[in-house]
Amino acid sequence: MPNNNHCVAQLAGATKRFGNVIAVDDLSLAIHPGELFALLGPNGAGKTTAISMLLGLLRPDCGSARLFGRPPQSIDARRQIGVMMQEAALAPELRAREHIDMVASYYPDPLAPDTVLDITGTASLRRRPYGKLSTGQKRQVQFAMAITGRPRLLFLDEPTVGLDIRSREMVWATLRRLVGDGCSIVLTTHYLEEAEALADRVAVIAKGRLIAVGTVNEMRALVVRKRITCRTTTPRQQVSSWPDVQTVTEDEQGLHITTTNAENVVRRLLAADEDLQDLELQRAGLGEVFTELTQEVVQ
């Protein structure tokens, strides 16, 4: 575990129980300066509880939580963070701009509200009462509020749920810009392609325990499965019967093969069909890694 001086946020051996349920079990995480850290896990894995301990909303029963080397309840530490939780209850009668103005007043050096509106594409919502906004528009305003204080560390709990494609792209572009400017980000998401596209490091937890942590490439290396796509005259049923082949599907693009030994399967494909076309080989995606790492734990 890195020293506190090299972490902007840290859980060290943190455990949190709710009655007989262990929500987080001896969990240790360290968030480094200037990285986007994706925290992944199935429903009920303990992601929101872990973030709540880092924010000081919950106290660990055992272990510790730190923000910038201080207790999360420290005002100095809290003034350096931005937060967008999955559930948020905001005053419905206040306009979007008024919510941003209010958040800006909490910080010593916030972004100008007009700048926040422009960055997040919410300028058209500035005069709209929050209660009159759609679910996706509310999420956009919540995201704008989260970045208003120029946070050194930004916590985002499922930030793109309910957003359309254009709004999601805006969030992605803003996150990349923030990381480029040195902001650290803790992201929880069920959209694994989001974590794969954005994260510097990924941690997978299940039943409150850490299963694996590393870069996206390091996580991919944990799974030996690969995907093969090709156009072939060899029947799908024949390919399905070959050793090392796990699944075979077929569509207008050809066969899609999942295998634990891609080299042997490619050799067999070439031997069976000299006119094999559009051969493509891919490593396991983060979604497949996630499934393989968590399936035994959650059963």
C-alpha positions in Angstrom: 0.0 0.0 0.0 1.5 3.4 -1.0 2.3 5.9 1.7 -0.4 8.4 2.5 1.8 11.2 1.1 1.5 9.7 -2.3 -2.3 9.1 -2.2 -5.1 11.6 -2.5 -7.5 9.1 -1.0 -7.0 5.8 0.8 -8.9 3.0 2.5 -6.6 0.8 4.7 -8.1 -2.5 5.9 -11.6 -0.9 6.0 -14.5 -3.0 7.2 -18.2 -1.8 7.4 -21.1 -3.8 8.8 -24.8 -3.2 8.7 -26.2 -5.5 11.3 -25.2 -9.0 10.2 -24.3 -7.9 6.7 -20.6 -7.1 5.9 -20.8 -4.5 3.2 -17.1 -3.9 3.0 -14.6 -6.5 4.2 -11.0 -5.5 5.0 -10.8 -3.3 1.9 -7.6 -1.4 1.0 -7.6 1.0 -1.9 -5.2 3.9 -2.8 -6.0 6.7 -5.3 -3.0 8.4 -6.9 -2.7 12.0 -8.0 -3.9 12.7 -11.5 -5.4 9.3 -12.3 -8.9 8.1 -13.1 -9.6 5.1 -10.9 -12.6 2.9 -11.8 -14.2 1.0 -9.0 -16.2 -1.9 -10.4 -18.4 -4.6 -8.9 -21.8 -6.2 -9.2 -24.9 -4.8 -7.4 -24.3 -4.9 -3.7 -20.6 -5.3 -4.0 -19.9 -2.5 -1.6 -18.9 0.3 -4.1 -21.1 3.0 -2.7 -20.2 2.0 0.9 -16.5 2.3 0.1 -17.0 5.8 -1.5 -19.2 6.8 1.5 -16.3 6.0 3.9 -13.8 7.9 1.7 -16.2 10.9 1.9 -16.7 10.6 5.6 -20.4 9.9 5.3 -19.8 6.5 7.0 -17.0 5.6 9.4 -15.3 2.2 9.1 -15.9 -0.2 11.9 -12.3 -1.3 11.5 -9.4 0.1 9.5 -9.2 3.7 8.3 -10.1 6.2 5.6 -8.1 9.2 4.5 -8.5 12.2 2.2 -5.2 14.0 1.4 -3.7 12.3 4.4 -6.4 13.6 6.7 -9.6 12.2 8.2 -12.4 12.6 5.6 -14.4 14.8 8.0 -11.7 17.4 7.8 -13.0 20.7 6.3 -9.6 21.3 4.6 -9.8 17.9 2.9 -13.5 18.3 1.9 -12.9 21.6 0.2 -10.7 19.8 -2.3 -13.3 17.3 -3.5 -16.3 17.2 -5.8 -19.1 14.6 -5.5 -21.8 13.2 -7.7 -23.6 10.4 -6.0 -26.0 8.0 -7.6 -28.9 9.3 -5.6 -29.3 13.1 -5.0 -32.2 15.0 -3.5 -32.0 18.7 -4.6 -34.4 21.6 -4.1 -36.9 21.3 -7.0 -37.8 25.0 -6.9 -34.2 26.2 -7.4 -33.0 26.8 -11.0 -30.0 25.0 -12.3 -27.9 28.1 -12.2 -28.9 28.7 -8.6 -27.8 25.3 -7.6 -24.4 25.9 -9.2 -24.1 29.3 -7.5 -24.9 27.7 -4.1 -22.2 25.0 -4.6 -19.7 27.7 -5.7 -20.2 29.5 -2.5 -18.8 26.6 -0.5 -15.3 26.7 -2.2 -12.5 29.2 -1.9 -11.7 29.3 -5.6 -14.5 27.9 -7.6 -15.0 28.0 -11.4 -17.2 30.8 -12.6 -20.8 29.4 -12.9 -21.0 30.5 -16.6 -17.8 28.5 -17.3 -19.3 25.5 -15.6 -22.4 25.7 -17.7 -20.4 26.0 -20.9 -18.1 23.1 -20.0 -20.9 20.7 -19.1 -23.3 21.8 -21.9 -25.9 22.9 -19.4 -26.2 26.6 -20.4 -29.7 25.9 -21.9 -30.9 24.6 -18.5 -29.6 27.6 -16.4 -33.1 29.1 -15.9 -35.0 25.8 -15.6 -36.3 24.8 -12.2 -34.5 21.6 -11.1 -37.8 19.8 -10.4 -38.9 20.4 -14.0 -35.9 18.7 -15.6 -35.8 15.2 -17.0 -33.8 12.5 -15.3 -30.9 12.9 -17.7 -30.9 16.7 -17.4 -30.8 16.4 -13.6 -27.8 14.2 -13.9 -26.1 16.9 -16.1 -26.8 19.5 -13.5 -25.4 17.3 -10.7 -22.3 16.7 -12.8 -21.9 20.5 -13.2 -22.2 21.0 -9.5 -19.6 18.3 -8.8 -16.9 20.1 -10.8 -17.8 23.7 -9.7 -15.2 23.8 -6.9 -12.2 23.0 -9.0 -11.8 19.7 -7.1 -8.4 18.0 -6.8 -10.4 14.8 -6.3 -13.7 14.0 -7.9 -16.1 11.2 -6.8 -18.5 10.1 -9.5 -21.0 7.3 -8.6 -22.7 6.1 -11.9 -22.5 9.5 -13.5 -23.8 8.7 -17.0 -26.8 6.6 -16.0 -29.8 8.2 -17.7 -27.7 10.3 -20.1 -28.2 10.2 -23.9 -25.2 9.5 -26.1 -24.3 13.2 -26.7 -24.4 14.0 -23.0 -22.3 10.9 -22.2 -19.7 12.0 -24.7 -19.7 15.4 -23.0 -19.0 13.8 -19.6 -16.2 11.6 -21.1 -14.5 14.6 -22.7 -14.8 16.7 -19.5 -13.3 13.8 -17.4 -10.4 13.5 -19.8 -9.8 17.3 -19.6 -9.9 17.2 -15.8 -7.4 14.3 -15.5 -5.2 16.2 -18.0 -5.3 19.1 -15.7 -4.2 17.0 -12.7 -7.5 16.1 -11.1 -7.9 12.6 -9.6 -11.2 10.9 -10.3 -12.9 7.9 -8.6 -15.5 6.4 -10.9 -18.1 3.7 -10.3 -20.0 2.6 -13.4 -22.0 -0.4 -14.7 -20.9 0.6 -18.2 -17.7 -1.4 -18.5 -16.8 0.2 -21.9 -16.8 3.5 -20.0 -14.2 2.2 -17.5 -12.2 0.6 -20.4 -12.1 3.8 -22.3 -11.3 6.2 -19.4 -9.6 4.5 -16.5 -5.9 4.5 -15.7 -6.5 1.8 -13.1 -9.4 -0.5 -12.3 -10.3 -2.2 -9.1 -12.9 -5.0 -9.0 -14.7 -5.8 -5.7 -17.3 -8.4 -4.9 -19.1 -9.0 -1.6 -17.1 -6.1 -0.1 -13.7 -7.7 -0.9 -11.0 -6.6 -3.4 -10.7 -9.2 -6.2 -8.2 -7.5 -8.5 -6.6 -4.1 -9.2 -4.4 -2.9 -12.0 -4.4 -1.1 -15.3 -6.9 -2.2 -18.0 -4.1 -4.1 -19.8 -3.1 -5.8 -16.5 -6.7 -6.8 -15.9 -7.1 -8.2 -19.4 -4.0 -10.3 -18.8 -5.8 -12.1 -16.0 -8.1 -13.7 -18.5 -6.7 -16.1 -21.2 -9.8 -16.0 -23.4 -9.6 -14.3 -26.8 -12.1 -13.5 -29.5 -11.8 -14.5 -33.1 -14.0 -13.0 -35.9 -13.8 -14.3 -39.5 -15.7 -15.2 -42.6 -15.4 -18.9 -43.4 -17.2 -21.7 -45.2 -16.5 -24.0 -42.3 -19.9 -24.7 -40.5 -20.4 -23.1 -37.1 -21.3 -26.5 -35.6 -17.9 -28.0 -36.8 -16.0 -25.1 -35.2 -18.0 -25.5 -32.0 -16.7 -29.1 -31.6 -13.0 -28.1 -31.7 -10.9 -28.2 -28.6 -10.3 -24.9 -26.8 -13.5 -23.4 -28.3 -15.9 -22.0 -25.7 -18.6 -20.3 -27.7 -19.4 -19.7 -31.4 -22.0 -17.3 -32.7 -22.8 -16.3 -36.3 -24.1 -13.1 -37.9 -23.7 -11.0 -41.0 -20.1 -10.3 -40.1 -19.3 -14.0 -39.9 -18.3 -16.3 -37.0 -17.5 -15.0 -33.6 -15.4 -17.5 -31.6 -14.4 -17.3 -28.0 -11.4 -19.5 -27.2 -8.7 -20.2 -24.6 -6.1 -21.0 -27.3 -6.5 -18.6 -30.1 -3.4 -19.7 -32.0 -4.5 -23.4 -32.3 -8.0 -22.3 -33.4 -6.6 -20.0 -36.1 -4.4 -22.8 -37.4 -7.5 -25.1 -37.7 -9.5 -22.4 -39.4 -6.8 -21.8 -42.0 -6.4 -25.6 -42.5 -10.2 -26.1 -42.9 -10.7 -23.1 -45.3 -8.1 -21.7 -47.6 -10.3 -18.8 -48.5 -10.7 -17.6 -44.9 -11.4 -13.9 -44.9 -11.6 -10.9 -42.5 -9.7 -12.7 -39.8 -9.6 -10.6 -36.6 -8.2 -11.5 -33.2 -9.0 -9.6 -30.0 -8.0 -9.9 -26.4 -10.7 -10.3 -23.8 -12.5 -7.1 -23.0 -13.0 -5.6 -19.6 -16.5 -7.0 -19.5 -15.2 -10.6 -19.9 -12.6 -10.0 -17.3 -15.2 -8.6 -14.9 -17.5 -11.6 -15.5 -14.7 -14.2 -14.9 -13.4 -12.5 -11.8 -16.7 -12.1 -10.1 -18.7 -15.1 -11.1 -17.3 -17.5 -8.5 -17.5 -14.9 -5.7 -21.1 -13.9 -6.3 -22.4 -17.5 -6.6 
